[in-house]
Amino acid sequence: MISTTSDGMVRATWGPWRIPGALGIANNIFACMYLSFVFFFSFWPSFAEVTPANMNWAILVTGAIALLSAIYYALWARKTYHGPVVEVDAEERVRGQVSVTDL
């Protein structure tokens, strides 16, 4: 079922794992801070004297995947990607509350 605002904008529908209110905001802030910390330090080597044998290759792998993904998107995927499927309640469609352009 699609929920719309008074000006016709489609509202986001929350899933089953939503934490409402200030606790949810605090959880999101903590998660973003933790992920930023972990992401930053995940690329640093484990040893002070780095050799090819003990080097942390995570930055090379992450960079290679990002580069290959960008090339893939630029050359092929942007022409074939059509976006997510929107589920519409059949009764709303029959009553005319949802037009084909809303999909």
DRENDO-884790 format. One record per residue: x, y, z of N, C-alpha, C, CB in turn; residue number from 1. Coordinates in nm, 3 decimals. Atoms other than C-alpha are relative to their C-alpha. Glycine has a CB too. Example, Ala and Ser with C-alpha at 12.3 -4.5 7.8 and 13.67 -1.06 7.14 Angstrom:
2
NODE      nx      ny      nz     cax     cay     caz      cx      cy      cz     cbx     cby     cbz   i
NODE   0.089  -0.119   0.000   1.230  -0.450   0.780   0.090   0.120   0.000  -0.099   0.003   0.125   1
NODE  -0.082  -0.119  -0.006   1.367  -0.106   0.714  -0.077   0.109   0.073   0.041   0.046  -0.142   2
end
This chain:
103
NODE      nx      ny      nz     cax     cay     caz      cx      cy      cz     cbx     cby     cbz   i
NODE   0.083  -0.116   0.000   0.000   0.000   0.000   0.089   0.124   0.000  -0.095  -0.001   0.120   1
NODE  -0.080  -0.122   0.012   0.136   0.343  -0.095  -0.067   0.111   0.079   0.018   0.041  -0.148   2
NODE   0.049  -0.112  -0.078   0.099   0.634   0.145   0.055   0.128  -0.063   0.042  -0.011   0.150   3
NODE  -0.044  -0.124   0.061   0.111   0.984  -0.003  -0.030   0.118   0.090  -0.066   0.019  -0.136   4
NODE   0.022  -0.123  -0.074   0.133   1.334   0.142  -0.105   0.083  -0.072   0.131   0.081   0.018   5
NODE   0.103  -0.085   0.060  -0.112   1.616   0.067   0.043   0.058  -0.135  -0.036   0.112   0.094   6
NODE  -0.047  -0.052   0.129   0.108   1.740  -0.219   0.036  -0.110  -0.099   0.121   0.089   0.021   7
NODE  -0.018   0.110   0.095   0.126   1.395  -0.383   0.130  -0.075   0.011  -0.012   0.052  -0.135   8
NODE  -0.127   0.070  -0.016   0.471   1.286  -0.263  -0.023  -0.134   0.068   0.100   0.086   0.082   9
NODE   0.014   0.133  -0.057   0.510   0.919  -0.176   0.083  -0.007   0.129   0.045  -0.110  -0.101  10
NODE  -0.068   0.014  -0.129   0.600   0.853   0.190   0.075  -0.133   0.005  -0.100   0.010   0.116  11
NODE  -0.073   0.124  -0.024   0.855   0.596   0.295  -0.080  -0.086   0.097   0.143   0.028   0.054  12
NODE   0.067   0.092  -0.090   0.705   0.289   0.457   0.106  -0.073   0.080  -0.091  -0.101  -0.078  13
NODE  -0.099   0.063  -0.087   0.902   0.164   0.755  -0.021  -0.151   0.004  -0.007   0.059   0.141  14
NODE   0.004   0.145  -0.010   0.987  -0.203   0.778  -0.015  -0.044   0.145   0.126  -0.061  -0.061  15
NODE   0.024   0.053  -0.134   0.964  -0.429   1.084   0.110   0.032   0.101  -0.018  -0.147  -0.009  16
NODE  -0.111  -0.019  -0.093   1.302  -0.329   1.234   0.028   0.147   0.029   0.125  -0.065  -0.055  17
NODE  -0.016  -0.142  -0.026   1.246   0.043   1.300   0.007   0.025   0.151  -0.115   0.080  -0.063  18
NODE  -0.007  -0.045  -0.139   1.355   0.198   1.631  -0.049   0.145   0.000   0.148  -0.012   0.060  19
NODE   0.058  -0.134   0.009   1.131   0.504   1.678   0.063   0.101   0.095  -0.148  -0.008   0.026  20
NODE  -0.036  -0.110  -0.089   1.216   0.841   1.827   0.148   0.023   0.019  -0.060  -0.023   0.131  21
NODE  -0.138  -0.038  -0.032   1.534   0.959   1.994   0.093  -0.120   0.008   0.003   0.076   0.130  22
NODE  -0.084   0.119  -0.008   1.661   0.606   2.053   0.046  -0.044  -0.140  -0.076  -0.114   0.069  23
NODE  -0.036   0.035   0.138   1.656   0.537   1.678   0.104   0.095  -0.057  -0.122   0.000  -0.088  24
NODE  -0.098  -0.099   0.048   1.841   0.861   1.603   0.135  -0.024   0.066  -0.049   0.144   0.029  25
NODE  -0.125   0.029  -0.071   2.100   0.783   1.871   0.067  -0.126  -0.055  -0.026  -0.017   0.151  26
NODE  -0.053   0.123   0.058   2.142   0.434   1.727   0.064   0.027  -0.136  -0.112  -0.106  -0.013  27
NODE  -0.055  -0.032   0.132   2.196   0.573   1.376   0.129   0.081   0.012  -0.103   0.078  -0.082  28
NODE  -0.121  -0.079  -0.020   2.451   0.829   1.500   0.115  -0.089   0.046  -0.025   0.113   0.103  29
NODE  -0.104   0.092  -0.048   2.644   0.561   1.692   0.048  -0.091  -0.113  -0.053  -0.084   0.117  30
NODE  -0.037   0.090   0.110   2.636   0.327   1.390   0.087   0.071  -0.102  -0.124  -0.056  -0.068  31
NODE  -0.080  -0.074   0.098   2.770   0.596   1.155   0.139   0.032   0.055  -0.071   0.130  -0.039  32
NODE  -0.131  -0.028  -0.061   3.048   0.694   1.398   0.086  -0.126   0.006  -0.018   0.059   0.141  33
NODE  -0.074   0.127  -0.010   3.148   0.330   1.455   0.048  -0.045  -0.138  -0.089  -0.109   0.064  34
NODE  -0.039   0.041   0.134   3.148   0.252   1.083   0.110   0.088  -0.057  -0.119   0.001  -0.092  35
NODE  -0.105  -0.091   0.047   3.358   0.561   1.007   0.134  -0.038   0.064  -0.035   0.146   0.034  36
NODE  -0.122   0.041  -0.072   3.613   0.456   1.273   0.055  -0.131  -0.056  -0.030  -0.016   0.151  37
NODE  -0.044   0.131   0.048   3.628   0.095   1.156   0.047   0.009  -0.145  -0.115  -0.104   0.012  38
NODE  -0.038  -0.013   0.141   3.641   0.190   0.786   0.137   0.067  -0.012  -0.107   0.082  -0.077  39
NODE  -0.128  -0.071   0.006   3.929   0.434   0.844   0.116  -0.091   0.040  -0.003   0.123   0.090  40
NODE  -0.111   0.080  -0.050   4.142   0.196   1.046   0.012  -0.138  -0.065  -0.014  -0.017   0.148  41
NODE  -0.009   0.131   0.065   4.067  -0.114   0.838   0.107  -0.004  -0.109  -0.134  -0.037  -0.059  42
NODE  -0.100  -0.003   0.107   4.318   0.000   0.574   0.143   0.015   0.050  -0.031   0.112  -0.093  43
NODE  -0.134  -0.017  -0.054   4.613   0.050   0.807   0.067  -0.136   0.021  -0.004   0.077   0.132  44
NODE  -0.070   0.128  -0.019   4.883  -0.219   0.830   0.008  -0.037   0.148   0.142   0.008  -0.059  45
NODE  -0.008   0.053  -0.137   4.922  -0.436   1.139   0.137   0.020   0.063  -0.035  -0.147   0.001  46
NODE  -0.137  -0.010  -0.050   5.296  -0.379   1.171   0.059   0.136  -0.035   0.088  -0.113  -0.058  47
NODE  -0.066  -0.128   0.026   5.520  -0.071   1.189   0.089  -0.009  -0.124   0.082   0.042   0.123  48
NODE  -0.085   0.019   0.118   5.766  -0.210   0.935  -0.077  -0.087  -0.099   0.138  -0.065   0.038  49
NODE   0.086   0.069   0.096   5.557  -0.303   0.634   0.083  -0.059  -0.113  -0.107   0.095  -0.056  50
NODE  -0.060   0.071   0.113   5.674  -0.560   0.382  -0.116  -0.054  -0.085   0.098  -0.116   0.047  51
NODE   0.109   0.057   0.081   5.477  -0.712   0.094  -0.064  -0.123   0.064   0.053  -0.038  -0.136  52
NODE   0.054   0.120  -0.064   5.430  -1.025   0.307  -0.101   0.033   0.111   0.113  -0.084   0.057  53
NODE   0.092  -0.032  -0.109   5.260  -0.849   0.600  -0.086   0.124  -0.026   0.079   0.020   0.127  54
NODE   0.078  -0.119   0.035   5.097  -0.558   0.416  -0.151  -0.029   0.004   0.040   0.051  -0.139  55
NODE   0.145   0.010   0.003   4.723  -0.497   0.452  -0.045   0.037  -0.142  -0.066   0.093   0.110  56
NODE   0.037  -0.021   0.140   4.593  -0.537   0.097  -0.145   0.046  -0.015   0.022  -0.127  -0.078  57
NODE   0.141  -0.038   0.005   4.239  -0.421   0.185  -0.023   0.124  -0.085  -0.053   0.024   0.140  58
NODE   0.019  -0.122   0.079   4.286  -0.077   0.027   0.010  -0.028  -0.149   0.103   0.106   0.041  59
NODE  -0.013   0.036   0.141   4.398  -0.231  -0.301  -0.125  -0.072  -0.050   0.124  -0.088  -0.021  60
NODE   0.119   0.075   0.039   4.104  -0.472  -0.313  -0.123   0.093  -0.005  -0.026  -0.116   0.099  61
NODE   0.113  -0.093  -0.002   3.852  -0.200  -0.216   0.007   0.097  -0.117  -0.003   0.078   0.133  62
NODE  -0.017  -0.092   0.113   3.992   0.043  -0.472  -0.025  -0.067  -0.133   0.140   0.058   0.002  63
NODE   0.021   0.073   0.125   3.994  -0.221  -0.746  -0.148  -0.029  -0.023   0.079  -0.131   0.001  64
NODE   0.144   0.026   0.014   3.632  -0.317  -0.678  -0.075   0.128  -0.032  -0.055  -0.063   0.129  65
NODE   0.066  -0.128   0.028   3.525   0.050  -0.673   0.025   0.043  -0.144   0.050   0.108   0.098  66
NODE  -0.034  -0.038   0.137   3.706   0.117  -1.002  -0.072  -0.088  -0.102   0.151  -0.008  -0.021  67
NODE   0.069   0.091   0.091   3.567  -0.193  -1.174  -0.151   0.022   0.002   0.031  -0.145   0.036  68
NODE   0.144  -0.027  -0.009   3.216  -0.112  -1.047  -0.036   0.127  -0.075  -0.043   0.013   0.147  69
NODE   0.026  -0.126   0.071   3.235   0.244  -1.182   0.008  -0.021  -0.151   0.099   0.109   0.044  70
NODE  -0.013   0.028   0.143   3.355   0.120  -1.522  -0.119  -0.083  -0.049   0.132  -0.075  -0.029  71
NODE   0.115   0.083   0.035   3.081  -0.147  -1.530  -0.127   0.085  -0.011  -0.020  -0.111   0.104  72
NODE   0.119  -0.084   0.004   2.814   0.111  -1.448   0.003   0.095  -0.120  -0.013   0.081   0.132  73
NODE  -0.011  -0.099   0.108   2.942   0.368  -1.699  -0.018  -0.064  -0.138   0.135   0.069   0.006  74
NODE   0.006   0.062   0.132   2.967   0.121  -1.987  -0.128  -0.081  -0.027   0.118  -0.089  -0.017  75
NODE   0.113   0.089   0.027   2.665  -0.106  -1.937  -0.120   0.022   0.091   0.045  -0.141   0.013  76
NODE   0.112   0.004  -0.094   2.452  -0.086  -1.622  -0.089   0.123  -0.006   0.052  -0.016   0.139  77
NODE   0.086  -0.119   0.002   2.330   0.275  -1.655  -0.100  -0.003  -0.114   0.085   0.125  -0.010  78
NODE   0.094   0.012   0.113   2.163   0.181  -1.984  -0.107  -0.104   0.026   0.076  -0.035  -0.126  79
NODE   0.094   0.109  -0.021   1.986  -0.126  -1.846  -0.068   0.000   0.135   0.071  -0.129  -0.018  80
NODE   0.059  -0.004  -0.134   1.901  -0.035  -1.484  -0.133   0.075  -0.005   0.096   0.068   0.101  81
NODE   0.132  -0.061   0.004   1.529   0.041  -1.437  -0.054   0.038   0.137  -0.096  -0.094  -0.066  82
NODE   0.044  -0.039  -0.134   1.506   0.099  -1.061  -0.076  -0.110   0.070  -0.084   0.123  -0.007  83
NODE   0.068   0.103  -0.079   1.326  -0.090  -0.786  -0.146  -0.018  -0.043   0.006   0.034   0.148  84
NODE   0.139   0.030   0.027   0.986  -0.253  -0.826  -0.083   0.060   0.113  -0.025  -0.154  -0.014  85
NODE   0.088  -0.062  -0.099   0.707  -0.062  -0.651  -0.124  -0.086   0.013  -0.037   0.147  -0.039  86
NODE   0.119   0.080  -0.024   0.433  -0.269  -0.492  -0.119   0.094   0.019   0.018  -0.093   0.123  87
NODE   0.120  -0.082  -0.008   0.083  -0.123  -0.535  -0.117  -0.089   0.037  -0.027   0.074  -0.134  88
NODE   0.120   0.072  -0.040  -0.234  -0.238  -0.365  -0.098   0.001  -0.118  -0.066   0.064   0.128  89
NODE   0.088   0.012   0.117  -0.466  -0.367  -0.642  -0.130   0.077   0.017  -0.030  -0.147  -0.027  90
NODE   0.125  -0.072  -0.023  -0.773  -0.211  -0.480   0.018   0.150  -0.025  -0.050  -0.024   0.143  91
NODE  -0.025  -0.142   0.025  -0.618   0.138  -0.491   0.010   0.027  -0.149   0.129   0.045   0.071  92
NODE  -0.015  -0.017   0.144  -0.532   0.090  -0.857  -0.136  -0.001  -0.068   0.091  -0.109  -0.059  93
NODE   0.132   0.011   0.058  -0.890  -0.012  -0.940  -0.083   0.125   0.031  -0.070  -0.126   0.051  94
NODE   0.076  -0.118  -0.039  -1.038   0.283  -0.747   0.056   0.127  -0.060  -0.003   0.011   0.151  95
NODE  -0.057  -0.116   0.065  -0.808   0.519  -0.936   0.082   0.088   0.090  -0.106   0.079  -0.060  96
NODE  -0.079  -0.081  -0.092  -0.613   0.640  -0.635   0.148   0.000  -0.037  -0.017  -0.052   0.142  97
NODE  -0.138   0.008   0.043  -0.285   0.535  -0.794  -0.001   0.000  -0.152   0.073  -0.127   0.057  98
NODE  -0.006  -0.004   0.146  -0.209   0.634  -1.152   0.124  -0.076  -0.047   0.001   0.147  -0.051  99
NODE  -0.114   0.074   0.057   0.034   0.458  -1.384   0.127   0.082   0.014  -0.025  -0.036  -0.149 100
NODE  -0.120  -0.082  -0.013   0.271   0.756  -1.360   0.059  -0.005   0.140  -0.032   0.143  -0.037 101
NODE  -0.050   0.013  -0.137   0.302   0.698  -0.982   0.093  -0.120   0.013  -0.116  -0.013   0.099 102
NODE  -0.082   0.120  -0.008   0.470   0.366  -1.053   0.134   0.035  -0.049  -0.058  -0.116  -0.080 103
end
